[in-house]
Amino acid sequence: MSSKTKNTVLIVDDEPFGRDTLEGLLQKENYDLLFASNGQETLDITQKQIPDIILLDIMMPGMDGYEVCTRIRNNPAIAEIPIIMITALDDKDSLIKGIDAGADDFISKPFDRTILRQRVKTILKLNRFRKLKEEREKFEEVIQHSDDGFIILNKTGNILYVNSKAKTLLALPPEHCNYSSFIFLDKLREQYNLLNNELFNSWPEVNPDVPILAVNNNFANYSEFWIKITVLKKILSSEEYIIKLSDATHEMVNNRDVWIFHNVVSHKLRTPFNYILGGLELLKQNLSNLSENQENILNIALTGAKRYYGDISNILELIDNLNNKKLKGYTNTDQLTIIFKDLVKEMEIEKFVMEPFSINENIKLPPDIIELVIFKLLDNSKKFHPANDPTVEIKIKQSKDNVNILISDDGIKLSDEEHAKIWTPYYQAEEKITGEVKGVGLGLAIIAGLMLKVKGKCRSYNNLNRDGITIELNIPSFIEL
């Protein structure tokens, strides 16, 4: 459907007075007016610009209005244009001839101004509804068997149309029913956890450049099922929205595995590899003067190599664990203290404060995953600090059935838009803040995905009365029986 806001009216009359009269009657109606003085000129104009309606005088020299109407109806490209014939004739035969030619309506001269305006408005409105109906029928026919889900919503979010795939994705009744009783967002939240829930605050007027992602952990045949939600342009009506639901599982899982492997290699293998390099370096320095220390030096290298091999095995187990339906294992809150202190020491974060806590809970993420998540968050605190020397504060609290981990720093602050976007895939805050592009912008998106996998939540916000931000992780907990 055209994006124009005005209807175009083509006025056809061989008499200048007739054209001027109709122009005077219609120019205040916010129409785009076109003019033709004969039949051939009318046909030429309709080939270049299809009007929304034609006011066609019958009595013209040469090609009269009947012939013009017949030719328009015989041309498939312009055959649907509504035509009102304007005639000074008032006999039955003239009306029948006009109907046979394909006219939609007739107005006799002299005509009533009010009636003329109303008839034009009515036919334009009917023609608009006809076009919308045809476009929707074509749209529904094309997408009915699509691999993606498609939904048409009204402004209140009620479902006006849903194709077969979308019915499956939203667990809607497969048989025909009155789907307008269903609210899209309600059905979406029943089936999925939303990755960037803040983007729905202005729904459905969302930023099309920011992908909306959701995960379902309840599909029996999948360890997890991701969908990408896209609001398409309003191609049917200004009052309706087309929603596209795409399967993003393969993309999200593959991206997560690549990200995890990259970060685990960086974190897990750095220390044992230093053992290997250090031991071999010592051996190299002592080759010219063999001594009893040689055996100790070789043992250092061998120990590091064994640890290196062990950590590679752990990485493979970790990725296999993530691909299972549920993450295996849990982490006790006492272990969190050890993980934080070990990572802070390893990452050389000198200004570190951990608030004492007295809770003793098991959180539904295994130690390897928690360690990886905390490593990435601490790494971000260093990377985005103006001097790469942040003061990091840690708080661990209990809230109902969750353990809340709060990691605060004194680095930069973010805008509201950036807080919403940093949890989305491929958003690179480095480029906007530091001018550098490091990595592929998957870190926080993967962390958010891991939280959703165990039905947890995460959010970020600026610190009050001081620099920096706080990342808050809300992870479900349980008491071991």
C-alpha positions in Angstrom: 0.0 0.0 0.0 1.3 3.5 -0.9 2.6 5.5 2.0 0.9 8.7 0.7 -1.6 10.4 3.0 -3.7 12.2 0.4 -6.1 10.7 -2.1 -5.6 11.6 -5.8 -8.6 12.7 -7.8 -8.4 12.9 -11.6 -10.9 15.4 -13.1 -11.7 14.8 -16.8 -13.7 17.4 -18.8 -13.1 19.0 -22.2 -14.5 22.3 -20.9 -12.2 24.5 -18.7 -15.3 25.8 -16.9 -16.2 22.2 -15.9 -12.7 21.5 -14.6 -12.6 24.8 -12.7 -15.9 24.1 -11.1 -14.9 20.7 -9.8 -11.5 22.0 -8.7 -13.3 24.7 -6.6 -15.6 22.1 -5.0 -12.8 19.7 -4.1 -9.7 21.7 -3.4 -10.7 22.2 0.3 -11.0 18.4 0.8 -7.2 17.8 1.0 -7.0 15.9 -2.3 -4.2 15.9 -4.8 -6.0 17.0 -8.0 -5.0 16.0 -11.5 -6.7 17.3 -14.7 -7.3 16.0 -18.2 -9.1 17.6 -21.1 -9.7 14.6 -23.3 -9.8 10.8 -23.4 -6.3 10.1 -24.6 -4.8 12.5 -22.0 -6.8 10.7 -19.4 -5.3 7.3 -20.4 -1.8 8.8 -20.6 -2.1 10.2 -17.0 -3.3 6.9 -15.6 -0.3 5.1 -17.0 2.1 7.4 -15.2 0.2 7.9 -11.9 -2.8 5.8 -10.8 -5.4 8.1 -9.2 -7.7 7.0 -6.4 -10.8 8.1 -8.3 -11.7 9.6 -11.7 -14.5 12.1 -12.2 -15.2 11.5 -15.9 -17.3 13.7 -18.1 -19.2 11.6 -20.7 -19.8 14.2 -23.4 -16.3 14.8 -24.9 -15.3 15.1 -28.6 -13.4 12.2 -30.1 -13.1 9.6 -27.4 -16.1 10.0 -25.1 -16.4 9.0 -21.5 -17.9 5.6 -22.3 -14.9 4.6 -24.4 -12.4 6.0 -21.8 -14.1 4.0 -19.1 -14.1 0.8 -21.2 -10.4 1.1 -22.0 -9.6 1.6 -18.3 -11.6 -1.5 -17.3 -9.8 -3.5 -20.0 -6.4 -2.6 -18.7 -5.5 -4.9 -15.7 -3.0 -2.3 -14.3 -5.6 0.4 -13.9 -8.9 -1.6 -14.1 -9.7 -1.1 -10.3 -9.8 2.7 -10.4 -13.2 3.9 -9.2 -15.0 6.0 -11.8 -17.8 8.5 -11.3 -19.4 9.5 -14.6 -20.6 13.1 -14.8 -23.3 13.6 -17.4 -25.9 16.1 -18.6 -27.9 13.2 -19.9 -30.7 11.8 -17.7 -32.1 9.0 -19.7 -32.2 5.3 -18.8 -30.2 4.2 -21.9 -27.3 6.5 -21.0 -27.1 5.0 -17.5 -27.2 1.5 -18.8 -24.5 2.3 -21.3 -22.4 3.8 -18.5 -22.9 0.7 -16.3 -21.9 -1.6 -19.2 -18.7 0.5 -19.6 -17.9 -0.1 -15.9 -18.8 3.1 -14.1 -19.1 2.9 -10.3 -21.5 5.9 -9.9 -23.2 8.7 -11.8 -23.8 12.4 -11.1 -26.0 14.5 -13.4 -25.5 18.1 -14.3 -26.3 20.4 -12.7 -25.1 18.6 -9.6 -25.6 19.3 -5.9 -22.2 20.3 -4.4 -22.8 18.5 -1.1 -23.9 15.3 -2.8 -20.9 15.4 -5.1 -18.4 15.8 -2.2 -20.2 13.0 -0.2 -20.2 10.6 -3.1 -16.5 11.1 -3.7 -15.7 10.6 0.0 -17.9 7.4 0.1 -16.3 5.8 -2.9 -12.8 6.7 -1.8 -13.5 5.1 1.6 -15.0 2.0 0.1 -12.1 1.7 -2.3 -9.6 2.0 0.6 -11.4 -0.8 2.4 -11.3 -2.9 -0.7 -7.6 -2.4 -1.2 -6.9 -3.2 2.5 -9.0 -6.4 2.2 -7.1 -7.4 -1.0 -3.7 -6.7 0.5 -4.5 -8.6 3.6 -5.8 -11.6 1.6 -2.6 -11.6 -0.4 -0.5 -11.2 2.7 -2.3 -14.1 4.5 -2.0 -16.3 1.5 1.8 -15.8 1.3 2.6 -16.2 5.0 0.1 -18.9 5.9 2.7 -21.7 5.4 5.8 -19.6 6.2 8.6 -20.9 8.5 8.2 -17.7 10.5 5.3 -16.7 12.6 3.2 -13.7 11.5 0.6 -11.9 13.6 -1.5 -8.8 12.8 -2.4 -6.7 15.9 -4.5 -3.7 16.5 -3.3 -0.8 18.6 -4.6 -2.4 21.8 -2.5 -5.5 21.1 -5.4 -7.8 20.3 -4.6 -10.5 17.7 -6.5 -9.9 14.4 -4.7 -12.6 12.4 -2.2 -15.3 13.2 -0.6 -17.8 10.8 -0.1 -21.5 11.5 3.5 -21.1 12.7 2.6 -18.3 15.1 -0.2 -20.4 16.6 2.4 -23.1 17.4 5.0 -20.6 18.8 2.4 -18.9 21.1 0.5 -22.2 22.0 -2.7 -20.8 20.5 -5.6 -23.1 19.6 -4.8 -24.7 16.3 -8.4 -24.6 15.0 -10.1 -21.5 13.8 -11.5 -19.4 16.6 -11.9 -15.7 17.5 -8.3 -14.9 18.2 -9.2 -11.2 18.9 -9.9 -12.2 22.5 -6.1 -12.9 22.9 -3.6 -10.1 23.8 -0.3 -10.8 22.1 2.0 -9.7 24.9 0.0 -11.8 27.4 0.4 -14.9 25.3 4.1 -14.1 24.6 4.8 -13.8 28.4 3.0 -17.0 29.1 5.4 -18.9 26.9 8.6 -17.0 27.0 11.0 -15.1 29.2 11.9 -11.8 27.5 15.6 -10.9 27.2 15.1 -7.1 27.0 11.8 -6.5 28.7 12.4 -2.7 28.9 11.9 -2.4 25.1 8.2 -3.3 25.6 7.6 -0.1 27.7 6.7 1.8 24.5 5.1 -1.2 22.7 4.3 -1.5 19.9 6.3 1.7 19.0 9.7 0.0 19.4 13.0 0.7 17.8 13.3 -1.6 14.8 17.1 -1.6 15.0 17.1 -3.3 18.4 16.3 -7.0 18.3 13.7 -8.3 20.8 14.6 -11.8 22.0 12.7 -14.3 24.1 13.5 -17.8 25.3 11.2 -20.7 26.1 12.6 -23.5 28.3 9.5 -25.6 28.2 9.5 -27.1 24.7 10.0 -30.8 25.1 12.2 -31.4 22.1 14.6 -28.5 22.7 17.0 -27.7 25.5 16.0 -24.1 24.9 14.1 -22.3 22.2 14.8 -18.7 21.2 12.6 -16.4 19.1 13.3 -13.0 17.6 10.4 -10.5 17.6 10.2 -7.9 14.9 7.6 -5.2 14.4 7.3 -4.7 10.6 6.4 -1.5 8.9 2.7 -0.7 9.0 2.0 -1.9 5.5 -1.6 -2.8 6.0 -3.1 0.1 8.0 -2.0 2.9 10.3 -4.1 1.2 13.0 -2.5 -2.3 12.6 0.9 -3.8 13.3 2.5 -6.9 11.7 4.6 -8.9 14.1 7.2 -11.4 12.8 8.4 -14.2 15.1 11.6 -15.9 13.9 13.4 -18.9 15.2 16.7 -17.6 16.7 17.8 -20.7 18.6 20.6 -21.8 16.3 22.0 -18.3 16.2 21.8 -17.7 19.9 23.2 -21.1 21.0 26.1 -21.0 18.5 27.0 -17.4 19.5 26.9 -18.3 23.1 29.2 -21.3 22.6 31.7 -19.2 20.7 31.6 -16.5 23.3 32.0 -19.0 26.2 34.9 -20.7 24.5 36.6 -17.4 23.9 36.2 -16.1 27.4 36.9 -19.4 29.1 40.1 -19.8 27.1 41.1 -16.3 28.1 40.2 -16.9 31.8 40.7 -20.6 32.5 43.8 -21.3 30.5 45.9 -18.2 31.2 47.3 -19.3 34.5 48.3 -22.9 33.6 49.8 -21.7 30.4 52.0 -19.3 32.4 53.2 -22.4 34.3 54.2 -24.0 31.0 55.9 -20.9 29.7 57.6 -20.1 33.0 58.8 -23.7 33.5 60.2 -24.0 29.9 61.8 -20.6 30.3 63.6 -21.7 33.4 64.7 -24.9 31.7 66.0 -22.9 28.7 68.1 -20.7 31.0 69.6 -23.7 32.7 70.4 -25.9 29.8 74.0 -24.7 29.7 74.4 -25.7 33.3 72.5 -28.8 34.2 71.8 -29.3 37.9 69.7 -31.1 40.3 67.0 -28.4 39.9 66.3 -29.6 36.3 63.9 -32.3 37.6 62.0 -29.7 39.6 61.8 -27.4 36.6 60.5 -30.2 34.4 57.9 -31.1 37.0 56.7 -27.5 37.0 56.2 -27.6 33.2 54.5 -31.1 33.5 52.2 -29.9 36.2 51.1 -26.9 34.1 50.6 -29.1 31.0 48.4 -31.5 33.0 46.4 -28.6 34.3 46.1 -27.2 30.8 44.7 -30.5 29.5 42.3 -30.7 32.5 40.9 -27.2 31.8 40.4 -28.0 28.2 38.4 -31.0 29.2 36.4 -28.8 31.6 35.6 -26.4 28.8 34.2 -29.2 26.7 32.1 -30.4 29.6 30.9 -26.8 30.3 29.7 -26.4 26.7 28.0 -29.8 26.8 26.4 -28.8 30.1 25.0 -25.6 28.6 23.5 -27.6 25.7 21.6 -29.8 28.1 17.9 -28.9 28.9 19.0 -27.8 32.4 22.2 -26.5 33.7 23.7 -29.2 36.0 24.9 -28.3 39.4 24.6 -25.4 41.8 26.8 -22.9 43.6 26.7 -22.2 47.4 26.8 -18.6 48.5 30.0 -19.4 50.5 31.6 -20.4 47.2 30.8 -17.0 45.8 33.1 -15.4 48.2 36.0 -17.6 47.1 35.2 -17.1 43.4 35.1 -13.3 43.8 38.4 -13.1 45.8 40.2 -15.5 43.4 39.1 -13.5 40.4 39.9 -10.1 41.9 43.4 -11.3 42.7 43.9 -12.9 39.3 42.6 -9.8 37.4 44.7 -7.4 39.6 41.7 -5.4 40.8 43.3 -3.7 43.8 40.3 -1.7 45.1 37.8 -4.3 46.1 35.1 -4.2 48.8 32.8 -7.2 49.6 30.0 -6.5 52.0 29.6 -9.2 54.7 26.6 -11.4 54.3 25.1 -14.2 56.5 22.9 -16.1 54.0 23.6 -19.7 53.1 21.8 -20.6 49.9 22.4 -22.7 46.8 21.9 -20.8 43.6 20.8 -22.6 40.4 24.0 -22.1 38.4 27.1 -24.3 38.5 30.4 -22.8 39.8 32.0 -22.8 36.3 29.1 -20.7 34.9 29.1 -18.3 37.9 32.8 -17.9 37.6 32.6 -17.1 33.9 29.8 -14.6 34.5 31.6 -12.8 37.3 34.8 -12.8 35.3 33.1 -11.1 32.4 31.4 -8.5 34.6 34.7 -7.7 36.4 36.5 -7.5 33.1 33.9 -5.0 31.9 34.4 -2.9 35.1 38.1 -2.7 34.2 37.7 -2.2 30.5 35.2 0.7 30.8 36.9 2.5 33.7 38.6 5.6 32.4 41.9 4.6 34.1 41.3 0.8 34.0 41.5 0.9 37.8 38.0 0.6 39.2 36.8 0.4 42.8 34.5 -2.7 42.8 31.9 -3.2 45.5 30.1 -6.5 45.9 26.8 -7.1 47.7 25.0 -10.5 48.1 21.5 -10.4 49.4 18.5 -12.7 49.6 15.1 -11.8 48.2 12.3 -14.4 48.5 13.5 -17.3 46.5 16.3 -15.5 44.8 19.9 -14.6 45.6 20.8 -11.1 44.4 24.3 -10.4 43.4 25.2 -6.7 42.9 28.4 -5.7 41.3 29.1 -1.9 41.4 32.0 0.1 40.1 33.0 3.8 39.9 33.5 4.0 36.1 31.3 5.6 33.5 27.5 6.1 33.6 25.1 5.0 30.8 22.0 6.6 29.2 18.7 4.9 29.6 18.9 3.8 26.0 22.3 2.2 26.6 21.1 0.4 29.7 18.4 -1.2 27.5 20.7 -2.0 24.6 23.7 -3.5 26.5 21.8 -6.7 27.0 21.2 -7.2 23.3 23.4 -9.2 21.0 26.1 -7.3 19.0 25.7 -4.1 20.9 29.2 -2.7 21.3 29.4 -0.2 24.1 33.1 -0.1 23.6 32.7 1.7 20.2 30.3 4.3 21.6 32.2 5.0 24.8 35.8 4.4 24.1 35.9 4.6 20.3 37.3 1.1 20.2 35.8 -2.1 19.0 36.8 -5.1 21.1 35.0 -8.4 20.8 31.7 -8.8 19.1 29.3 -7.4 21.7 27.9 -10.8 22.9 29.0 -10.8 26.6 26.0 -9.3 28.4 23.5 -10.8 26.0 24.9 -14.2 26.8 24.8 -13.5 30.5 21.2 -12.4 30.2 20.5 -15.6 28.3 22.0 -17.7 31.0 19.9 -15.9 33.6 16.8 -16.6 31.6 17.8 -20.3 31.2 17.4 -20.7 35.0 14.4 -18.3 35.1 16.6 -15.6 36.7 16.8 -11.9 35.8 19.5 -9.3 35.3 19.4 -5.5 35.0 21.8 -2.5 35.1 21.4 1.0 36.4 23.5 4.1 37.3 24.8 4.5 40.8 23.2 7.2 42.9 25.3 10.2 43.8 28.5 8.7 42.4 30.1 7.5 39.1 29.7 4.1 37.6 26.9 1.5 37.3 25.6 -1.5 39.1 24.9 -4.9 37.5 22.3 -6.8 39.4 21.8 -10.6 39.0 18.7 -12.2 40.5 19.3 -16.0 40.5 16.8 -18.5 41.9 18.0 -20.4 45.0 16.9 -23.5 46.8 17.7 -25.3 50.0 19.3 -28.7 49.6 17.3 -31.5 51.3 
